[in-house]
Amino acid sequence: MLRNVAAVLLDGVNPFELGVVCEVFGLDRSDDGLPVHDFAVASAEGPRLRTHAGFTIEVEHGLERLAEADLVAVPAGGRYARRSYPEPLLASLRDAVGRGARVLSVCTGAFVLGAAGLLDGRRCTTHWRHAAELARRHPGALVDPDVLYVDDGPVITSAGTAAGVDACLHLVRQEYGHEVANTIARRMVVPPHRDGGQAQYVDRPLPRTRCDTVGGVLEWMERHLDREITVEQLAARAHMSPRTFARRFQQETGTTPYRWLLRQRVLLAQELLEATDDTVDAIAGRSGFGNAAALRHHFLRTLGTTPNAYRRTFRGPVRVA
């Protein structure tokens, strides 16, 4: 049972990510008939810690507090993706999992779990900006950069900042049921469950790369996303055979013409959903999907959410199809 919760901190902890754990597990909401946890904050680096925001906090407990916790939470912190961690902390996290407790990371707190060896062979996530570094530092981890959180047995990892709320509410829902999780969410004025994953929040997933021979074709494709485009047409513009063009395109962009075009169309649809009042049908036409059903299909596959849900998230209620 989830009765005893400890958040363990390092120097440079992020106040918001710590606050997420405190808000879900550390408040007494018994007036609403909700469960009360024995909650405490522990430090891995002394009784006084600096936060990433520039102020300090006094912490009563040390690592010994983790020994009695059913859940050990590791909030994110400044430079967590680039620093080393005290071995006593890593040993305490391994001991917690070994005796049957669960561990939860918020954002870059996943790097602490990785250093403890708890991500090896497990699916996990972190903020999309740090996902590649997490995979590089911990090649045994199965990093999924597209999701808001991952629950893999005793190890729960969440993406950037507010995704920690999603992961904490998931644990509450798992332990106490939907009614309790929904009540806490209402008290926090947050959705009890968010659609989609991190992909919808990524700034620009397709970075610009140097393309010596297909650069001109890429520019033409971007200007004509609303057209039906075939590899044969593109190859003719590049003065190559279709087979040579496809090979060269893969070499210079790291993907196929179809996938590159599809992702650019989704990006355009995202921009139009954020910046215009056009209906979903109109946006489907302008972005080259042809109709709203096709746009919804590819939007859901790529971003894990629907056009309407995406628009509500990033724009608010407007006239949609």
LOMI-787151 format. One record per atom (N, C-alpha, C): x, y, z; residue number from 0. Coordinates in steps of 0.1 Angstrom, whole numbers, padded with zeros to 4 digits. Last residue first. Example, Ala and Ser with C-alpha at 12.3 -4.5 7.8 and 13.67 -1.06 7.14 Angstrom:
REM residues 2
((0128,-0022,0071),1)
((0137,-0011,0071),1)
((0129,0000,0079),1)
((0132,-0057,0078),0)
((0123,-0045,0078),0)
((0132,-0033,0078),0)
This chain:
REM residues 321
((-0141,0219,-0369),320)
((-0150,0210,-0376),320)
((-0155,0199,-0366),320)
((-0142,0248,-0347),319)
((-0135,0237,-0354),319)
((-0146,0228,-0360),319)
((-0137,0279,-0333),318)
((-0146,0272,-0342),318)
((-0138,0261,-0349),318)
((-0121,0274,-0301),317)
((-0124,0282,-0312),317)
((-0133,0273,-0321),317)
((-0107,0272,-0269),316)
((-0119,0269,-0277),316)
((-0121,0279,-0288),316)
((-0071,0271,-0271),315)
((-0083,0274,-0264),315)
((-0095,0271,-0274),315)
((-0044,0266,-0280),314)
((-0051,0278,-0284),314)
((-0063,0281,-0276),314)
((-0033,0243,-0270),313)
((-0024,0254,-0273),313)
((-0031,0266,-0278),313)
((-0055,0226,-0263),312)
((-0043,0227,-0254),312)
((-0035,0239,-0257),312)
((-0072,0227,-0284),311)
((-0077,0231,-0271),311)
((-0065,0234,-0262),311)
((-0056,0217,-0304),310)
((-0060,0231,-0305),310)
((-0065,0236,-0291),310)
((-0054,0190,-0296),309)
((-0042,0198,-0297),309)
((-0046,0213,-0297),309)
((-0080,0182,-0298),308)
((-0074,0182,-0285),308)
((-0062,0191,-0285),308)
((-0083,0185,-0327),307)
((-0091,0192,-0318),307)
((-0086,0193,-0304),307)
((-0063,0166,-0336),306)
((-0063,0180,-0339),306)
((-0071,0189,-0330),306)
((-0054,0143,-0309),305)
((-0062,0147,-0321),305)
((-0060,0161,-0324),305)
((-0022,0126,-0302),304)
((-0034,0134,-0298),304)
((-0042,0137,-0311),304)
((0002,0116,-0310),303)
((-0005,0109,-0299),303)
((-0018,0117,-0294),303)
((0016,0125,-0331),302)
((0017,0133,-0319),302)
((0009,0126,-0307),302)
((0013,0105,-0351),301)
((0026,0112,-0349),301)
((0027,0119,-0336),301)
((-0012,0094,-0349),300)
((-0001,0085,-0350),300)
((0012,0092,-0347),300)
((-0028,0117,-0349),299)
((-0028,0108,-0338),299)
((-0016,0099,-0338),299)
((-0022,0127,-0374),298)
((-0019,0135,-0362),298)
((-0018,0126,-0350),298)
((-0032,0107,-0391),297)
((-0017,0110,-0391),297)
((-0013,0118,-0378),297)
((-0060,0109,-0385),296)
((-0052,0096,-0384),296)
((-0037,0099,-0383),296)
((-0066,0136,-0389),295)
((-0067,0130,-0376),295)
((-0059,0118,-0375),295)
((-0061,0137,-0417),294)
((-0054,0145,-0408),294)
((-0054,0140,-0394),294)
((-0081,0120,-0427),293)
((-0067,0116,-0429),293)
((-0058,0124,-0419),293)
((-0104,0134,-0419),292)
((-0102,0120,-0414),292)
((-0087,0116,-0415),292)
((-0103,0158,-0433),291)
((-0101,0158,-0418),291)
((-0098,0144,-0413),291)
((-0084,0156,-0463),290)
((-0096,0156,-0456),290)
((-0093,0155,-0441),290)
((-0057,0164,-0474),289)
((-0069,0162,-0482),289)
((-0082,0163,-0474),289)
((-0033,0169,-0464),288)
((-0039,0157,-0460),288)
((-0052,0154,-0468),288)
((-0021,0194,-0469),287)
((-0019,0183,-0479),287)
((-0024,0170,-0475),287)
((-0027,0217,-0455),286)
((-0015,0209,-0451),286)
((-0013,0197,-0460),286)
((-0051,0225,-0466),285)
((-0039,0234,-0467),285)
((-0026,0227,-0464),285)
((-0068,0204,-0459),284)
((-0066,0207,-0473),284)
((-0053,0215,-0474),284)
((-0068,0205,-0431),283)
((-0064,0193,-0438),283)
((-0060,0195,-0452),283)
((-0078,0230,-0427),282)
((-0064,0228,-0424),282)
((-0059,0215,-0430),282)
((-0105,0225,-0434),281)
((-0097,0235,-0442),281)
((-0082,0233,-0439),281)
((-0112,0206,-0414),280)
((-0112,0202,-0428),280)
((-0104,0212,-0437),280)
((-0109,0221,-0391),279)
((-0100,0210,-0393),279)
((-0100,0206,-0408),279)
((-0113,0256,-0399),278)
((-0118,0244,-0395),278)
((-0107,0233,-0397),278)
((-0093,0284,-0388),277)
((-0097,0275,-0398),277)
((-0103,0262,-0392),277)
((-0082,0303,-0371),276)
((-0095,0298,-0368),276)
((-0101,0288,-0378),276)
((-0047,0300,-0364),275)
((-0058,0303,-0373),275)
((-0071,0298,-0366),275)
((-0026,0291,-0349),274)
((-0026,0304,-0353),274)
((-0038,0309,-0360),274)
((-0028,0263,-0342),273)
((-0024,0273,-0331),273)
((-0028,0287,-0336),273)
((-0034,0251,-0366),272)
((-0043,0249,-0354),272)
((-0040,0259,-0343),272)
((-0011,0259,-0380),271)
((-0024,0264,-0384),271)
((-0035,0262,-0373),271)
((0009,0244,-0367),270)
((0010,0259,-0368),270)
((-0004,0265,-0371),270)
((0000,0218,-0372),269)
((0001,0223,-0359),269)
((0001,0238,-0358),269)
((0002,0217,-0400),268)
((-0011,0216,-0394),268)
((-0011,0221,-0379),268)
((0030,0218,-0402),267)
((0021,0229,-0408),267)
((0008,0228,-0401),267)
((0036,0193,-0390),266)
((0041,0206,-0385),266)
((0033,0218,-0389),266)
((0024,0176,-0409),265)
((0019,0176,-0395),265)
((0023,0189,-0388),265)
((0040,0181,-0431),264)
((0026,0184,-0431),264)
((0020,0185,-0417),264)
((0065,0172,-0422),263)
((0063,0186,-0424),263)
((0048,0190,-0425),263)
((0059,0144,-0420),262)
((0062,0152,-0408),262)
((0060,0167,-0410),262)
((0054,0138,-0447),261)
((0044,0136,-0437),261)
((0046,0145,-0425),261)
((0080,0143,-0458),260)
((0068,0151,-0462),260)
((0057,0150,-0452),260)
((0095,0124,-0445),259)
((0098,0138,-0444),259)
((0086,0147,-0447),259)
((0082,0101,-0454),258)
((0082,0104,-0440),258)
((0085,0119,-0437),258)
((0087,0102,-0482),257)
((0073,0102,-0477),257)
((0073,0106,-0462),257)
((0115,0103,-0484),256)
((0107,0114,-0488),256)
((0093,0114,-0482),256)
((0130,0090,-0453),255)
((0125,0088,-0466),255)
((0117,0100,-0471),255)
((0159,0102,-0435),254)
((0145,0096,-0436),254)
((0141,0095,-0450),254)
((0182,0115,-0434),253)
((0180,0105,-0424),253)
((0167,0099,-0424),253)
((0190,0133,-0453),252)
((0180,0138,-0443),252)
((0178,0128,-0432),252)
((0210,0122,-0469),251)
((0212,0136,-0465),251)
((0201,0140,-0454),251)
((0203,0095,-0473),250)
((0216,0098,-0469),250)
((0217,0112,-0463),250)
((0177,0098,-0484),249)
((0179,0091,-0471),249)
((0192,0094,-0465),249)
((0183,0111,-0508),248)
((0175,0117,-0498),248)
((0177,0111,-0484),248)
((0198,0091,-0521),247)
((0205,0103,-0517),247)
((0197,0111,-0507),247)
((0178,0072,-0525),246)
((0190,0068,-0517),246)
((0197,0081,-0512),246)
((0159,0086,-0541),245)
((0155,0081,-0528),245)
((0167,0077,-0519),245)
((0176,0091,-0563),244)
((0170,0102,-0555),244)
((0167,0097,-0541),244)
((0180,0066,-0574),243)
((0191,0074,-0569),243)
((0187,0085,-0560),243)
((0153,0059,-0580),242)
((0161,0051,-0571),242)
((0173,0059,-0565),242)
((0145,0079,-0599),241)
((0138,0078,-0586),241)
((0146,0070,-0576),241)
((0174,0096,-0612),240)
((0165,0085,-0613),240)
((0158,0084,-0599),240)
((0175,0132,-0612),239)
((0181,0119,-0609),239)
((0170,0109,-0612),239)
((0169,0160,-0611),238)
((0176,0154,-0622),238)
((0183,0141,-0619),238)
((0152,0169,-0592),237)
((0166,0168,-0588),237)
((0175,0163,-0599),237)
((0128,0167,-0605),236)
((0133,0181,-0602),236)
((0148,0180,-0598),236)
((0127,0139,-0607),235)
((0128,0147,-0619),235)
((0133,0161,-0616),235)
((0123,0133,-0580),234)
((0135,0129,-0587),234)
((0137,0136,-0600),234)
((0097,0143,-0576),233)
((0109,0149,-0569),233)
((0122,0145,-0576),233)
((0082,0127,-0593),232)
((0083,0141,-0595),232)
((0095,0148,-0589),232)
((0087,0102,-0581),231)
((0091,0104,-0595),231)
((0092,0119,-0598),231)
((0076,0105,-0556),230)
((0090,0104,-0557),230)
((0095,0107,-0571),230)
((0049,0129,-0557),229)
((0054,0116,-0559),229)
((0070,0116,-0559),229)
((0024,0148,-0542),228)
((0038,0147,-0546),228)
((0043,0133,-0546),228)
((-0003,0169,-0543),227)
((0000,0155,-0544),227)
((0015,0154,-0549),227)
((0001,0199,-0522),226)
((0000,0191,-0535),226)
((0002,0176,-0533),226)
((0006,0212,-0499),225)
((-0008,0209,-0502),225)
((-0010,0201,-0515),225)
((0033,0218,-0499),224)
((0028,0207,-0490),224)
((0014,0203,-0493),224)
((0050,0235,-0513),223)
((0039,0229,-0520),223)
((0034,0217,-0512),223)
((0072,0244,-0499),222)
((0063,0254,-0505),222)
((0050,0248,-0511),222)
((0085,0221,-0492),221)
((0079,0229,-0482),221)
((0069,0239,-0487),221)
((0094,0213,-0518),220)
((0084,0205,-0511),220)
((0077,0213,-0500),220)
((0113,0233,-0522),219)
((0101,0232,-0531),219)
((0090,0224,-0524),219)
((0132,0226,-0503),218)
((0125,0239,-0502),218)
((0113,0239,-0511),218)
((0139,0200,-0512),217)
((0133,0202,-0499),217)
((0125,0215,-0498),217)
((0152,0207,-0535),216)
((0139,0199,-0536),216)
((0132,0200,-0523),216)
((0174,0220,-0526),215)
((0165,0227,-0534),215)
((0151,0220,-0535),215)
((0187,0198,-0512),214)
((0183,0210,-0505),214)
((0172,0218,-0513),214)
((0199,0176,-0523),213)
((0184,0177,-0523),213)
((0178,0189,-0516),213)
((0226,0180,-0522),212)
((0220,0177,-0535),212)
((0205,0178,-0535),212)
((0233,0188,-0495),211)
((0241,0193,-0507),211)
((0234,0191,-0520),211)
((0220,0197,-0467),210)
((0216,0188,-0478),210)
((0222,0194,-0491),210)
((0224,0200,-0434),209)
((0230,0204,-0446),209)
((0226,0193,-0457),209)
((0192,0202,-0416),208)
((0205,0196,-0418),208)
((0211,0201,-0432),208)
((0171,0213,-0390),207)
((0177,0215,-0404),207)
((0190,0209,-0405),207)
((0153,0188,-0372),206)
((0163,0198,-0373),206)
((0167,0200,-0387),206)
((0122,0181,-0365),205)
((0130,0178,-0376),205)
((0141,0189,-0378),205)
((0107,0189,-0342),204)
((0114,0176,-0342),204)
((0123,0173,-0354),204)
((0106,0217,-0326),203)
((0107,0214,-0341),203)
((0114,0200,-0341),203)
((0094,0215,-0299),202)
((0095,0227,-0307),202)
((0095,0224,-0322),202)
((0071,0192,-0285),201)
((0084,0194,-0291),201)
((0084,0206,-0300),201)
((0045,0187,-0278),200)
((0052,0198,-0271),200)
((0066,0201,-0277),200)
((0037,0164,-0289),199)
((0029,0176,-0292),199)
((0036,0188,-0287),199)
((0053,0144,-0277),198)
((0056,0148,-0291),198)
((0049,0161,-0295),198)
((0046,0136,-0252),197)
((0055,0148,-0253),197)
((0056,0153,-0268),197)
((0011,0127,-0258),196)
((0024,0126,-0252),196)
((0033,0138,-0254),196)
((-0025,0123,-0253),195)
((-0012,0125,-0261),195)
((0000,0123,-0252),195)
((-0045,0138,-0228),194)
((-0043,0131,-0240),194)
((-0029,0133,-0246),194)
((-0043,0136,-0192),193)
((-0040,0143,-0205),193)
((-0039,0134,-0216),193)
((-0063,0134,-0164),192)
((-0056,0126,-0175),192)
((-0055,0135,-0187),192)
((-0074,0153,-0148),191)
((-0070,0140,-0142),191)
((-0062,0131,-0152),191)
((-0062,0186,-0153),190)
((-0070,0175,-0158),190)
((-0065,0162,-0152),190)
((-0063,0207,-0123),189)
((-0056,0201,-0134),189)
((-0064,0190,-0140),189)
((-0069,0217,-0097),188)
((-0073,0224,-0109),188)
((-0065,0220,-0121),188)
((-0065,0204,-0074),187)
((-0053,0210,-0080),187)
((-0056,0218,-0092),187)
((-0090,0194,-0070),186)
((-0084,0203,-0060),186)
((-0072,0210,-0066),186)
((-0091,0177,-0093),185)
((-0100,0189,-0091),185)
((-0095,0199,-0081),185)
((-0072,0158,-0086),184)
((-0070,0167,-0098),184)
((-0079,0179,-0097),184)
((-0084,0147,-0064),183)
((-0072,0154,-0062),183)
((-0069,0163,-0074),183)
((-0106,0135,-0077),182)
((-0108,0145,-0067),182)
((-0096,0153,-0064),182)
((-0093,0117,-0094),181)
((-0101,0128,-0100),181)
((-0104,0139,-0090),181)
((-0082,0099,-0076),180)
((-0074,0107,-0085),180)
((-0081,0119,-0090),180)
((-0106,0089,-0064),179)
((-0096,0096,-0056),179)
((-0087,0105,-0065),179)
((-0118,0077,-0087),178)
((-0125,0087,-0079),178)
((-0115,0095,-0071),178)
((-0100,0057,-0096),177)
((-0102,0069,-0104),177)
((-0109,0080,-0096),177)
((-0078,0043,-0071),176)
((-0089,0043,-0080),176)
((-0091,0057,-0086),176)
((-0056,0039,-0055),175)
((-0068,0042,-0048),175)
((-0080,0043,-0057),175)
((-0034,0032,-0072),174)
((-0035,0027,-0058),174)
((-0049,0028,-0052),174)
((-0038,0043,-0097),173)
((-0035,0029,-0096),173)
((-0037,0024,-0082),173)
((-0042,0070,-0090),172)
((-0053,0062,-0096),172)
((-0051,0047,-0095),172)
((-0017,0075,-0080),171)
((-0028,0076,-0071),171)
((-0040,0068,-0077),171)
((-0002,0072,-0103),170)
((0001,0063,-0091),170)
((-0011,0064,-0082),170)
((-0013,0092,-0119),169)
((-0014,0078,-0123),169)
((-0011,0069,-0111),169)
((-0005,0114,-0104),168)
((-0020,0111,-0105),168)
((-0022,0097,-0110),168)
((0022,0113,-0110),167)
((0018,0112,-0096),167)
((0003,0108,-0096),167)
((0022,0117,-0138),166)
((0027,0104,-0132),166)
((0022,0102,-0118),166)
((0011,0143,-0141),165)
((0004,0131,-0147),165)
((0009,0118,-0141),165)
((0030,0157,-0127),164)
((0016,0157,-0122),164)
((0009,0145,-0127),164)
((0051,0155,-0144),163)
((0052,0149,-0130),163)
((0039,0148,-0124),163)
((0045,0170,-0165),162)
((0043,0156,-0166),162)
((0044,0149,-0153),162)
((0054,0195,-0158),161)
((0040,0192,-0154),161)
((0037,0178,-0157),161)
((0086,0187,-0163),160)
((0079,0195,-0154),160)
((0065,0190,-0151),160)
((0090,0162,-0188),159)
((0093,0175,-0183),159)
((0082,0181,-0174),159)
((0081,0129,-0179),158)
((0087,0138,-0188),158)
((0088,0152,-0180),158)
((0088,0103,-0155),157)
((0079,0112,-0161),157)
((0087,0122,-0169),157)
((0089,0069,-0145),156)
((0096,0080,-0149),156)
((0086,0090,-0156),156)
((0089,0044,-0121),155)
((0080,0053,-0128),155)
((0088,0065,-0132),155)
((0095,0011,-0112),154)
((0102,0024,-0116),154)
((0092,0032,-0125),154)
((0084,-0013,-0107),153)
((0086,-0004,-0096),153)
((0092,0009,-0099),153)
((0070,-0015,-0139),152)
((0072,-0022,-0126),152)
((0074,-0012,-0115),152)
((0070,0012,-0154),151)
((0076,-0001,-0157),151)
((0080,-0007,-0144),151)
((0054,0037,-0167),150)
((0053,0029,-0155),150)
((0058,0015,-0158),150)
((0061,0068,-0179),149)
((0062,0054,-0181),149)
((0062,0047,-0168),149)
((0047,0098,-0193),148)
((0053,0091,-0182),148)
((0053,0076,-0186),148)
((0043,0110,-0218),147)
((0043,0118,-0206),147)
((0049,0111,-0194),147)
((0064,0100,-0247),146)
((0053,0098,-0237),146)
((0054,0108,-0225),146)
((0086,0102,-0264),145)
((0073,0107,-0268),145)
((0062,0107,-0258),145)
((0110,0090,-0259),144)
((0109,0105,-0257),144)
((0095,0110,-0260),144)
((0119,0063,-0241),143)
((0108,0067,-0250),143)
((0106,0082,-0249),143)
((0147,0043,-0237),142)
((0141,0056,-0235),142)
((0131,0059,-0246),142)
((0156,0018,-0221),141)
((0148,0019,-0232),141)
((0140,0032,-0232),141)
((0190,0016,-0210),140)
((0177,0021,-0208),140)
((0169,0021,-0221),140)
((0216,0009,-0217),139)
((0207,-0002,-0213),139)
((0193,0002,-0211),139)
((0229,0034,-0220),138)
((0225,0026,-0232),138)
((0216,0014,-0229),138)
((0230,0061,-0206),137)
((0225,0048,-0201),137)
((0220,0040,-0212),137)
((0239,0082,-0221),136)
((0246,0079,-0208),136)
((0242,0066,-0202),136)
((0222,0081,-0243),135)
((0236,0080,-0245),135)
((0243,0076,-0232),135)
((0196,0084,-0231),134)
((0199,0072,-0238),134)
((0214,0070,-0240),134)
((0200,0110,-0221),133)
((0197,0099,-0212),133)
((0200,0086,-0218),133)
((0203,0124,-0245),132)
((0215,0123,-0235),132)
((0212,0112,-0225),132)
((0178,0122,-0256),131)
((0190,0116,-0263),131)
((0202,0115,-0254),131)
((0162,0136,-0237),130)
((0160,0121,-0239),130)
((0172,0115,-0246),130)
((0162,0162,-0232),129)
((0173,0155,-0225),129)
((0172,0140,-0229),129)
((0140,0173,-0244),128)
((0153,0179,-0247),128)
((0164,0171,-0241),128)
((0119,0158,-0233),127)
((0123,0155,-0247),127)
((0136,0162,-0250),127)
((0124,0146,-0200),126)
((0121,0157,-0209),126)
((0126,0155,-0222),126)
((0121,0110,-0201),125)
((0125,0123,-0194),125)
((0121,0134,-0203),125)
((0114,0075,-0195),124)
((0113,0088,-0203),124)
((0119,0099,-0194),124)
((0115,0039,-0201),123)
((0116,0051,-0193),123)
((0115,0064,-0202),123)
((0117,0004,-0199),122)
((0112,0016,-0206),122)
((0112,0028,-0196),122)
((0147,-0013,-0188),121)
((0133,-0008,-0186),121)
((0130,0003,-0195),121)
((0173,-0020,-0190),120)
((0163,-0030,-0195),120)
((0149,-0026,-0193),120)
((0181,0002,-0165),119)
((0186,-0008,-0174),119)
((0176,-0019,-0177),119)
((0173,0019,-0145),118)
((0167,0020,-0158),118)
((0171,0009,-0168),118)
((0188,0016,-0123),117)
((0174,0012,-0122),117)
((0167,0013,-0135),117)
((0214,0025,-0118),116)
((0212,0012,-0126),116)
((0198,0007,-0126),116)
((0218,0049,-0108),115)
((0216,0038,-0098),115)
((0214,0025,-0105),115)
((0217,0064,-0131),114)
((0230,0063,-0124),114)
((0229,0052,-0114),114)
((0189,0064,-0135),113)
((0198,0058,-0144),113)
((0212,0055,-0138),113)
((0180,0080,-0114),112)
((0176,0065,-0114),112)
((0185,0058,-0124),112)
((0192,0103,-0122),111)
((0196,0098,-0109),111)
((0192,0083,-0109),111)
((0179,0108,-0146),110)
((0193,0106,-0147),110)
((0198,0100,-0133),110)
((0153,0114,-0138),109)
((0155,0101,-0144),109)
((0170,0098,-0145),109)
((0151,0140,-0131),108)
((0154,0130,-0120),108)
((0157,0116,-0125),108)
((0143,0155,-0152),107)
((0157,0150,-0152),107)
((0161,0142,-0140),107)
((0110,0145,-0146),106)
((0119,0152,-0156),106)
((0133,0146,-0155),106)
((0109,0128,-0117),105)
((0102,0139,-0124),105)
((0113,0145,-0133),105)
((0106,0093,-0108),104)
((0114,0105,-0112),104)
((0106,0115,-0119),104)
((0100,0071,-0083),103)
((0094,0079,-0093),103)
((0104,0091,-0095),103)
((0099,0037,-0071),102)
((0107,0050,-0072),102)
((0101,0058,-0084),102)
((0085,0015,-0046),101)
((0086,0021,-0059),101)
((0094,0034,-0059),101)
((0097,-0013,-0027),100)
((0092,0001,-0028),100)
((0093,0005,-0043),100)
((0110,-0038,-0024),99)
((0096,-0037,-0029),99)
((0090,-0024,-0030),99)
((0136,-0039,-0018),98)
((0127,-0043,-0007),98)
((0112,-0042,-0011),98)
((0148,-0029,-0041),97)
((0150,-0043,-0037),97)
((0141,-0048,-0027),97)
((0141,-0003,-0041),96)
((0135,-0012,-0051),96)
((0136,-0026,-0047),96)
((0157,0005,-0020),95)
((0143,0007,-0019),95)
((0136,-0002,-0029),95)
((0183,-0001,-0029),94)
((0178,-0008,-0017),94)
((0162,-0007,-0017),94)
((0186,0018,-0049),93)
((0186,0004,-0052),93)
((0180,-0005,-0041),93)
((0185,0041,-0033),92)
((0175,0039,-0043),92)
((0174,0024,-0047),92)
((0208,0037,-0018),91)
((0195,0038,-0011),91)
((0184,0036,-0021),91)
((0228,0038,-0037),90)
((0226,0026,-0030),90)
((0212,0026,-0023),90)
((0225,0065,-0045),89)
((0222,0055,-0055),89)
((0220,0041,-0048),89)
((0233,0077,-0021),88)
((0219,0079,-0026),88)
((0216,0068,-0036),88)
((0260,0069,-0018),87)
((0250,0065,-0008),87)
((0235,0067,-0013),87)
((0272,0081,-0041),86)
((0269,0067,-0041),86)
((0259,0063,-0030),86)
((0259,0111,-0054),85)
((0265,0104,-0043),85)
((0262,0090,-0043),85)
((0264,0117,-0089),84)
((0256,0116,-0078),84)
((0262,0108,-0066),84)
((0274,0141,-0114),83)
((0275,0128,-0108),83)
((0267,0128,-0095),83)
((0257,0160,-0141),82)
((0265,0158,-0129),82)
((0266,0144,-0125),82)
((0239,0164,-0162),81)
((0254,0165,-0165),81)
((0262,0162,-0153),81)
((0213,0165,-0156),80)
((0216,0157,-0167),80)
((0231,0156,-0170),80)
((0212,0183,-0135),79)
((0210,0169,-0132),79)
((0215,0160,-0143),79)
((0213,0210,-0138),78)
((0225,0203,-0142),78)
((0224,0188,-0138),78)
((0187,0215,-0115),77)
((0196,0221,-0124),77)
((0209,0212,-0126),77)
((0164,0187,-0112),76)
((0172,0198,-0107),76)
((0181,0203,-0118),76)
((0134,0168,-0104),75)
((0144,0173,-0113),75)
((0153,0184,-0106),75)
((0127,0145,-0076),74)
((0124,0156,-0085),74)
((0136,0160,-0093),74)
((0121,0114,-0069),73)
((0133,0121,-0072),73)
((0129,0133,-0082),73)
((0105,0096,-0044),72)
((0104,0104,-0055),72)
((0117,0112,-0057),72)
((0097,0065,-0033),71)
((0107,0075,-0032),71)
((0107,0083,-0045),71)
((0072,0048,-0015),70)
((0075,0055,-0027),70)
((0086,0065,-0025),70)
((0074,0038,0010),69)
((0068,0029,0000),69)
((0070,0035,-0014),69)
((0101,0043,0032),68)
((0092,0048,0022),68)
((0087,0037,0013),68)
((0121,0037,0050),67)
((0107,0033,0054),67)
((0097,0037,0044),67)
((0145,0046,0039),66)
((0144,0031,0042),66)
((0130,0027,0046),66)
((0146,0073,0036),65)
((0141,0065,0025),65)
((0139,0050,0028),65)
((0157,0083,0059),64)
((0143,0084,0058),64)
((0137,0076,0046),64)
((0184,0082,0055),63)
((0178,0072,0064),63)
((0163,0072,0062),63)
((0192,0105,0042),62)
((0189,0093,0034),62)
((0182,0082,0042),62)
((0177,0129,0064),61)
((0188,0125,0055),61)
((0183,0112,0048),61)
((0155,0156,0071),60)
((0158,0142,0071),60)
((0170,0140,0061),60)
((0150,0184,0070),59)
((0152,0178,0083),59)
((0158,0164,0082),59)
((0164,0210,0052),58)
((0158,0197,0051),58)
((0161,0189,0064),58)
((0158,0243,0041),57)
((0164,0234,0051),57)
((0156,0221,0051),57)
((0167,0259,0010),56)
((0157,0252,0018),56)
((0164,0244,0029),56)
((0174,0289,-0008),55)
((0178,0277,-0001),55)
((0167,0271,0007),55)
((0170,0302,-0041),54)
((0169,0303,-0027),54)
((0173,0290,-0021),54)
((0174,0298,-0069),53)
((0183,0307,-0062),53)
((0181,0309,-0047),53)
((0162,0279,-0084),52)
((0156,0292,-0085),52)
((0164,0302,-0076),52)
((0173,0255,-0077),51)
((0176,0260,-0090),51)
((0172,0274,-0092),51)
((0182,0258,-0042),50)
((0173,0254,-0053),50)
((0178,0260,-0066),50)
((0205,0244,-0020),49)
((0201,0255,-0029),49)
((0192,0249,-0039),49)
((0200,0230,0013),48)
((0202,0228,-0002),48)
((0198,0241,-0009),48)
((0211,0217,0042),47)
((0207,0229,0036),47)
((0211,0228,0021),47)
((0219,0192,0052),46)
((0206,0197,0056),46)
((0202,0210,0049),46)
((0233,0170,0026),45)
((0233,0179,0037),45)
((0220,0186,0040),45)
((0225,0155,0002),44)
((0237,0164,0003),44)
((0236,0174,0014),44)
((0201,0143,0001),43)
((0212,0134,-0002),43)
((0225,0142,0000),43)
((0173,0148,0022),42)
((0184,0153,0014),42)
((0195,0143,0013),42)
((0137,0144,0021),41)
((0150,0140,0026),41)
((0161,0146,0017),41)
((0105,0151,0032),40)
((0115,0154,0023),40)
((0129,0151,0029),40)
((0076,0130,0037),39)
((0087,0137,0042),39)
((0097,0141,0030),39)
((0044,0118,0047),38)
((0052,0124,0037),38)
((0064,0132,0043),38)
((0021,0096,0049),37)
((0032,0100,0058),37)
((0043,0105,0049),37)
((-0010,0107,0034),36)
((0003,0100,0034),36)
((0013,0105,0045),36)
((-0044,0101,0035),35)
((-0033,0110,0039),35)
((-0020,0101,0040),35)
((-0071,0099,0011),34)
((-0061,0093,0020),34)
((-0050,0103,0023),34)
((-0100,0120,0015),33)
((-0089,0115,0007),33)
((-0079,0109,0016),33)
((-0122,0134,0025),32)
((-0122,0120,0025),32)
((-0111,0113,0018),32)
((-0118,0161,0025),31)
((-0125,0156,0013),31)
((-0126,0140,0013),31)
((-0103,0163,0047),30)
((-0116,0169,0048),30)
((-0124,0165,0036),30)
((-0078,0152,0041),29)
((-0088,0143,0047),29)
((-0102,0149,0048),29)
((-0057,0161,0028),28)
((-0070,0164,0022),28)
((-0080,0155,0028),28)
((-0026,0173,0034),27)
((-0037,0166,0041),27)
((-0050,0170,0035),27)
((0000,0169,0010),26)
((-0011,0177,0016),26)
((-0021,0168,0023),26)
((0018,0152,-0003),25)
((0022,0159,0010),25)
((0011,0167,0017),25)
((0012,0143,-0028),24)
((0014,0133,-0017),24)
((0015,0140,-0003),24)
((0008,0165,-0045),23)
((0000,0153,-0046),23)
((0000,0144,-0034),23)
((0026,0185,-0035),22)
((0012,0188,-0037),22)
((0003,0175,-0038),22)
((0051,0173,-0036),21)
((0045,0177,-0023),21)
((0030,0179,-0024),21)
((0054,0169,-0063),20)
((0053,0157,-0054),20)
((0047,0161,-0041),20)
((0054,0196,-0072),19)
((0045,0186,-0077),19)
((0043,0174,-0068),19)
((0076,0207,-0058),18)
((0063,0211,-0054),18)
((0052,0201,-0060),18)
((0097,0197,-0073),17)
((0095,0192,-0059),17)
((0081,0195,-0055),17)
((0092,0211,-0096),16)
((0092,0196,-0097),16)
((0091,0190,-0083),16)
((0096,0237,-0087),15)
((0083,0233,-0092),15)
((0082,0218,-0092),15)
((0123,0239,-0078),14)
((0112,0240,-0068),14)
((0098,0235,-0074),14)
((0149,0216,-0085),13)
((0139,0226,-0091),13)
((0127,0227,-0082),13)
((0179,0215,-0067),12)
((0166,0209,-0070),12)
((0157,0220,-0076),12)
((0205,0220,-0060),11)
((0201,0225,-0073),11)
((0187,0220,-0077),11)
((0214,0191,-0043),10)
((0216,0205,-0045),10)
((0212,0209,-0059),10)
((0186,0168,-0042),9)
((0201,0171,-0044),9)
((0202,0186,-0045),9)
((0162,0149,-0023),8)
((0167,0161,-0030),8)
((0182,0161,-0031),8)
((0134,0128,-0023),7)
((0148,0129,-0020),7)
((0154,0140,-0029),7)
((0104,0123,-0007),6)
((0110,0130,-0019),6)
((0125,0132,-0015),6)
((0085,0096,0004),5)
((0097,0105,0006),5)
((0102,0110,-0007),5)
((0057,0082,0018),4)
((0063,0088,0006),4)
((0074,0097,0010),4)
((0036,0057,0028),3)
((0047,0064,0032),3)
((0055,0069,0020),3)
((0015,0043,0015),2)
((0012,0051,0027),2)
((0024,0060,0031),2)
((0004,0023,-0006),1)
((0011,0035,-0007),1)
((0008,0044,0004),1)
((0008,-0012,0000),0)
((0000,0000,0000),0)
((0009,0012,0000),0)
